[in-house]
Amino acid sequence: MANQNKGSISREQFEDAFRRMNGSWAYENAELSESEKELLLKRLNGEITDEEYNRAFIEGKGKGK
């Protein structure tokens, strides 16, 4: 797992942005689950690669999560 981002986002910044974004997506019935939220935070902070994120996201959706 390579850290490809030069910066990172704090948990507080992420929670604020995520709450607003996910609230908007809820109107489209497209909100993210708690596990998808954590996956996104890991990607934004460079803890996982795009490929790892995409694979985990798709696998999670396939399991109905």
N, C-alpha and C positions, 0 to 999 in steps of 0.2 A: 504494500500500500504506500503510494507516494503522495507526499504533500505537494500538490501542484499549485495551490493558492499561496500568494504572498501574504495575504492578510487573513483575518478570521473574523467571525462575528460572535459576539458574546451571547450567552444564553438569553439574557434580558432583551437584547436587540432582536434576536431571532424570535422570541416569544411574542413580542409586540408586533413585528411584521407578519408573523405567521397567523396570529389571531385575526388581523385585518384581512389578509389574503384568503384564509380558509373560510372566513365569514362570507366573503363575496362568492367564493366557489360553492358554498352551500346552496345558494340560490339556483345553481345549475346542477345540483345533486352530484357535485364533483369534489367534495371536500376530502382531505387526506385524513387517514387514520393516525392514531398515536404512533404506531410503528413506522408509518411512512414519514411522519414528521421527524422522528429521530434519525431516520435514514437521510433525509434532506439536510439536517443539521450537520451530520457527519460529512456529507458531500461538500457543503459550503465551507467547512473548515479544513478540507483537504485530507480528511482521515480515510476516505475511500476515493477511488477514481470514478470517472464518468461511467466506465464499463461496469464496475462493481455496483454502482448505484442503479444503473439501468437493469442489470441482471436481477438484483435483489428486489427492485420495485416490481418488475414483471412477474417474478416468482411469487411475490406476496399477493399480487392481484389474482394470480392463478389459484391461490389457496383461499380466495374469498376474504382476504384481510384488507 
